[in-house]
Amino acid sequence: MPGGVAIEAKGLFKAFDGKTAVDGVDIMVPEGTIYGILGPNGAGKTTTIRMLLGIIDPDRGERTLLGHDEPIEAAAIVGYLPEERGLYPSMTAREAIAFMGALRGLPLETGRKRAEGMLRDNGLGDYIHKPIKSLSKGMAQTVQLFGTIVHRPKLIVLDEPFSGLDAINQGRLESLIKAEAADGTTVIFSTHVIAHAERLCERIAIIAGGKLRFEGKVSEARDRLRPQVRLRTRAQDGPWRKALPADAVQTDGCFQFELPRSGIEPLLKTLIEGGAGIEELSIERPGLHDAFVAIAGDAAAREMKRDAGMEAAA
Ligand SMILES: Nc1ncnc2c1ncn2[C@@H]1O[C@H](COP(=O)(O)OP(=O)(O)OP(=O)(O)O)[C@@H](O)[C@H]1O
């Protein structure tokens, strides 16, 4: 049913051995959209995903997955890539994919045919009958992803799917996610890299320290900040300067300030009439990174950067 809700969760709470991991997370994922769960390592993303899927039960809160109050009942129409990757090293790429499909109820023969098609279409045709242990880490991860979606699930859930992939394979994965969503599949993924969510997602949840900091449209998150104006003038001073906001910052001969509530036109009029000589003017809408900092704070944004840096160095 297009226009429906694939996942709805309210007030999810989970503690392990008395230590709170997730505290009051609400999530609403419209069908056929791409949804991101953003947060630094240890924020509670995996625990949230496990609760949404019914792998673990929340201590408090409710969730509905594809219309099921018991999420595990929807398992056959869900594809889940866990954060811990792993395939049987001796299985061939084709068998690994077909086997994962069979676990979700797909006949083995159908799985094998689809596996061959997916591997060929993605430049891995030579590896159909090769064992997993002969593949690179990125290739093995791609094979596991194919195994996750071979039964053509209605909902794809990917826990940190970009981790461990190089830039080219990350780009391929982004294209695959977009293609699945264009076909009407709902995709939800967790990440500590804001750029992936910014490029792909319609809606996001920002989680830090187990708490939900934001849930809603990416555009709503970005609209929490005022657009930024950059202005370079030929004249350095004049009566027109009084028209600039008091907190305008001047760096390298460029003024930077938030777009005034009155808009840019009254300011432009004063600059033009005052002979300031406009050499450069831009009005930029803040990106998701700036919105993340405003919502979750500098410390959480620094943790995200650190996590991404540690991963690149690994
Ligand atoms: N089974 C468990 N037993 C005990 N503590 C757990 C368990 N699962 C998660 N935790 C704790 O809950 C907190 C949230 O972990 P979670 O794995 O959900 O975070 P995350 O955002 O997915 O981060 P990461 O990407 O590092 O896994 C962490 O402090 C973690 O140590």
The ligand as a MOL file (V3000), in Angstrom:
LIG
                    3D

  0  0  0     0  0            999 V3000
M  V30 BEGIN CTAB
M  V30 COUNTS 31 33 0 0 0
M  V30 BEGIN ATOM
M  V30 1 N 23.8060 -7.1620 24.2660 0
M  V30 2 C 24.3140 -6.1390 24.9390 0
M  V30 3 N 24.7160 -6.3000 26.2190 0
M  V30 4 C 25.2300 -5.2630 26.9340 0
M  V30 5 N 25.3750 -4.0120 26.4400 0
M  V30 6 C 24.9980 -3.7880 25.1580 0
M  V30 7 C 24.4570 -4.8340 24.3500 0
M  V30 8 N 24.1600 -4.3050 23.1240 0
M  V30 9 C 24.5170 -3.0000 23.1810 0
M  V30 10 N 25.0050 -2.6880 24.3970 0
M  V30 11 C 25.4540 -1.3390 24.8350 0
M  V30 12 O 24.4660 -0.4230 24.4700 0
M  V30 13 C 25.0350 0.8060 24.0020 0
M  V30 14 C 24.5360 1.1030 22.5880 0
M  V30 15 O 25.1310 0.1680 21.6860 0
M  V30 16 P 24.7280 0.0100 20.1550 0
M  V30 17 O 25.5030 -1.1410 19.6180 0
M  V30 18 O 23.2660 -0.0180 20.0450 0
M  V30 19 O 25.2690 1.3740 19.5630 0
M  V30 20 P 25.5420 1.7820 18.0550 0
M  V30 21 O 25.0740 3.1860 17.9050 0
M  V30 22 O 24.9960 0.7790 17.1280 0
M  V30 23 O 27.1070 1.7870 17.9770 0
M  V30 24 P 28.1000 0.8180 17.1650 0
M  V30 25 O 28.0540 1.2800 15.7510 0
M  V30 26 O 29.4190 1.0730 17.8320 0
M  V30 27 O 27.5890 -0.5840 17.3730 0
M  V30 28 C 26.5250 0.6420 24.0840 0
M  V30 29 O 26.9600 1.2090 25.3160 0
M  V30 30 C 26.7110 -0.8760 24.1000 0
M  V30 31 O 27.8830 -1.2370 24.7780 0
M  V30 END ATOM
M  V30 BEGIN BOND
M  V30 1 1 1 2
M  V30 2 1 2 3
M  V30 3 2 2 7
M  V30 4 2 3 4
M  V30 5 1 4 5
M  V30 6 2 5 6
M  V30 7 1 6 7
M  V30 8 1 6 10
M  V30 9 1 7 8
M  V30 10 2 8 9
M  V30 11 1 9 10
M  V30 12 1 10 11
M  V30 13 1 11 12
M  V30 14 1 11 30
M  V30 15 1 12 13
M  V30 16 1 13 14
M  V30 17 1 13 28
M  V30 18 1 14 15
M  V30 19 1 15 16
M  V30 20 2 16 17
M  V30 21 1 16 18
M  V30 22 1 16 19
M  V30 23 1 19 20
M  V30 24 2 20 21
M  V30 25 1 20 22
M  V30 26 1 20 23
M  V30 27 1 23 24
M  V30 28 2 24 25
M  V30 29 1 24 26
M  V30 30 1 24 27
M  V30 31 1 28 29
M  V30 32 1 28 30
M  V30 33 1 30 31
M  V30 END BOND
M  V30 END CTAB
M  END
